[in-house]
Amino acid sequence: MIWLTWRQLRGGALTVGALLAVLAVVLGLTGPGLADDYSTTIAACSSQGGGCAGFVERFFEDNRITFLAAAAVVLVLPALIGVFWGAPLITRELEAGTHRLVWNQSITRTRWLAVKLVVTGLAAMTAAGLASLAVTWWSSPVDKAAEDFPRMEPLLFAARGIVPVGYAAFAFALGVTVGMLVRRTLPAMAITLAVFVAAQIAMPLLVRPHLVAPVRSTVEITPSNVTGFVRGPDGVLLVEATATSPDDWVLSSHVLDAAGHAVDAVEAPSSGPCAPSTAPAEEATGPEDDPQVAACLADLGRLGYRLEATSHPAGRFWPFQWYETGIYTALALALAGFCTWRIRRHVS
Amino acid sequence: MTAALRARGLGRSYGRLWALSDCTLDVPAGRVVGLVGPNGAGKTTLLHLAVGLLTPSTGTIEVLGGRPAAGPAQLAKVGFVAQDSPTYAGLSIEDHLQLGARLNPGWDDALARDRIRRLGLDLTRRAGKLSGGQRAQLALTLGVAKRPELLVLDEPVASLDPLARREFLQDLMEAVAEHELSVVLSSHLVSDLERVCDHLIVLVASRVQLGGDIDTLLATHHRLTGPRRDPARLPADQHVISASHTDRQSTLLVRTEAPILDPAWTVDQVGLEDLVLAYMGQSATDRRDAGRPPTLEVQR
């Protein structure tokens, strides 16, 4: 049965294998150079004594497209596996009538399905794991430079580490289940894709933030953590700030007034450095280099305004990876169990 | 000897539609059984129940003393070639033989390869490139080479031209003689079955209308021709299957165990095809006369 499963998977496996080989060659050839570039960039800017921010930013800009493309491969691969390996696994037998051939060999259909699920499922997980491994390794210098893309945030979280393995297992089992219920290949493929994408959107929005209670932190307003400062037309101050490290996954962030209520905009006090009359400009100003803004921010702190943020710190990356891989693998096992139960009676 | 097939009150419904109802059958082992009936009569449903592709909605079915598809041992005892002889279009003939060898403990590889060689098929040929007749032969090879005790064939010759049809059936008969198989094969044409079968089941509108060894069926049915008379006035042991009348003459098809003694009748043998058609026609009448038990089984 393993032989037949492999014989039927061969075409798809070779396609995915070729894809992975191309990925490995491209990443393998450019990866070491990339890591060297990064260390020379850092060495150069450190020896010049200035900040490295500009160099790092340029380094990221140079590699931005490959970086995003590599992440996209890891994000898309599980969906492709679900659509092209999972959904047709049973439907193409039903459509060609070959289930009537194979289910009358001396092997029960439960065993037939179990072997197919295990062999193809493991192949799917291996493919996703290898892709993620290659991309995670290649991207590690760029990840350090990509300040706008912390790996804790949903986009990169799903394209790094071990979660792609869980996604692939889930997508595959989902495809098989949908195929078994819908019984026709094309609709099954479409539904599998839709459900998988919905799950991938729902997970970071609804589930992942609550895997562990987020950290709630409150800090003083200082020029160093304010990222935006605008004097509004009606004498309000719009303050945007971050109360966390840039690698954290920020769920929400807002300004609290002295009474502890979250406020959208701070009403400017009528006197002091924030008073509208002393405003030098109506437009946004950089908080760090403008002494008046700095004075105003200090005044806001004195008036009791603080910053509050809820976030998951960067250190939770691996625990979250394990939790999520576990959740998706458990879902995949549940779907596989459903399929083996259902094939005994309801499919013919 | 265990029966090849034994059904008691067997029925299968799809939603509110009954594809097969109240089917009671005993088919002894060692027979070549023809299952005949018009399209949509429930032949495929009955065969799928026999090989365990379907489970009964009502009643029970036993094949060679076991529940169909109950486990690997039961599956090994029954070979099945489904309608249109499905094969894996992308796999070669060699791959199909591998499949058979790996999935069946009793696989007879020499037999399979010998058959393929005699058919003149190229082992590297993909099944998708074979003609309908060649595909049917490949499917039959898989069915025979697993060395089952019972071989079930669903419309095996429907897609074949007359020559291929004859060759296929001849080939099947050789395999049957060689390996002492029981066979159940279905067709909507009596002429296909007449030459190869020794037992017949007529299925019409989801019900079994007739079942028995062909010799017995032919010996107990007679065509009577004589002066016109009312069929109701026949002796009690003569069951009228069909009747047609002209102004002066009546032609009746009757079933009886006893000899026909009335000298007014001219008694003729009935052909199998006429017999089957008479039962099919009778079932149409039955459906108009609701309330009468429609099933009629000839005891052997």
Interface residues (C-beta under 8 A of the other chain):
Chain A: M1 W3 L4 R7 Q8 G11 A96 G97 T98 R100 L101 V102 W103 N104 Q105 S106 I107 T108 R109 R111 R345 S348
Chain B: H48 V51 L53 L54 T55 A69 G71 P72 A73 L75 A76 V78 G79 F80 A82 Q83 D84 P86 T87 Y88 A89 G90 L91 D95 Q98 L99 G100 R102 L103 N104 P105 G106 A139 L142 K146
